[in-house]
Amino acid sequence: MMRWLAVLCLAALPAVAQEFTTLKGHGGPVMGIAVSDAGQVATASFDNSVGLWQGREPRWLEGHEAAVIALAFAPGGLVSGGDDFSVRLWQDGQDRVLGRHKGKVTSLAVAPAGDLVASGSWDGSVRLWSLKDDGEQTLPSPGAGVNAVAFSPNGAWLYVATSGGDLLRYDMARPEATPLPLMRHGFGINVVVVGEGWLAYGAVDGGTRVIDPATGEQIADFTLDRRPILAMAHHPATGQIAVGDGHGYIMMIDTARWRIARDFRSMREGPVWALAFSRDGAVIWAGGLDDVVYGWPVALLGEFDPAGGPDRSFLRDPESMPNGERQFMRKCSICHALTPGPSRKAGPTLFGLFGRPAGTVPGYRYSPVLDSAGIVWNDESIDALFDLGPDHYIPGSKMPMQVISGADDRADLIEFLKEATKGDQP
């Protein structure tokens, strides 16, 4: 009975075979998802890559030098942005750097006309990139780090949400003009989607609200006792908004009646960082801490167990591990494998680590500073790496900032790595 009620509630959805599915292959958490007008799925990951999927088979787009966060399809190509500050355009498998911010690129939006891309960054800047003539423009500062950008359906306005909790709008007829304040939320706004006559946003404190994009007046409030809101997607044809939060839930909102249609825990562990609807709106694609993309059939949400199973090492209960392994899982496991051979993780394998000169794993693309660092990995160098932090021990490397302040914790990690990375393991 529950299944028939679920199907009837979404009778407007296309009559297609709906099955739970997964896209596997990334080497780290999935940070962004986009779906093209033709139905192709693109995924962005902490493993520094973009996956372009034909069915369940990926074609990897490699070029970013750090985690890829944001994706947006444009006519004839795909735009990506990430932690390496760059905005890239992918066409025919080749990438072209449109330009760079001075901080992490958090969000991308393609104008409805398809000729312009907007990007927002934690450096507090909003930039426009022309896909026709390679022109670019930096807009007046929004006053804080930018978490989200979104065009109105007619392209007349660009909405910008900031870490300071401001929601602003830029007049695209005069983008050089000072942006107009629309409203202020008490906490940082993470995500924004815009429809005809409404704007929905999600915030750090769990605030999930719908407002009038012209006046800022509230239309509906879907705030629940879960925070933060990290992902949001809109499917205009079926009138659905999907909202993902830090507790691993997906809330489905019906925009025709402004009500919650479903509220489903999609991840057993960890947050929902990325959401996108399939072209027909029958499937919601979700990504998070796991290295798998999940495709949930919308009409049957709630009839499956949550994904993100406990068998994955970085989702295990920390209290079940010795301290050295726990330090590795917290600080290293998302970027580094312990097994021999290549992996899709963001960093090189640690197999055979001790006694190995830095920057010498075959096939891994190191930053130039590590190629010439002259470091040999041993007890002393690993201890110094985590005592000072990679940004001080090897300034200019791609390694993210990770510090282990306790000397005993560093010693336990080193002892764990000595055993786990032995080069003579089968």
Secondary structure, DSSP 8 states (H G I E B T S, - for coil): -HHHHHHHHTTTS-------EEEE--SS-EEEEEE-TT--EEEEETTSEEEEEETTEEEEEE--SS-EEEEEEETTEEEEEETTSEEEEEETTEEEEEEE-SS-EEEEEE-TTSSEEEEEETTS-EEEEETTT--EEE----SS-EEEEEE-TTSSEEEEEETTSEEEEEETTSTTS--EEEEE-SS-EEEEEEETTEEEEEETTS-EEEE-TTT--EEEE---S---EEEEEEEGGGTEEEEEETTSEEEEEETTTTEEEEEEE-BSSS-EEEEEE-TTSSEEEEEESSSEEEEEEGGGTTSS--BS-TTSGGGS-GGGS-HHHHHHHHHTTTT--SSSS--SSSS---TT-TT-BTT-STT----HHHHT---B-SHHHHHHHHHH-HHHHSTT-S--------HHHHHHHHHHHHHHT-TT--
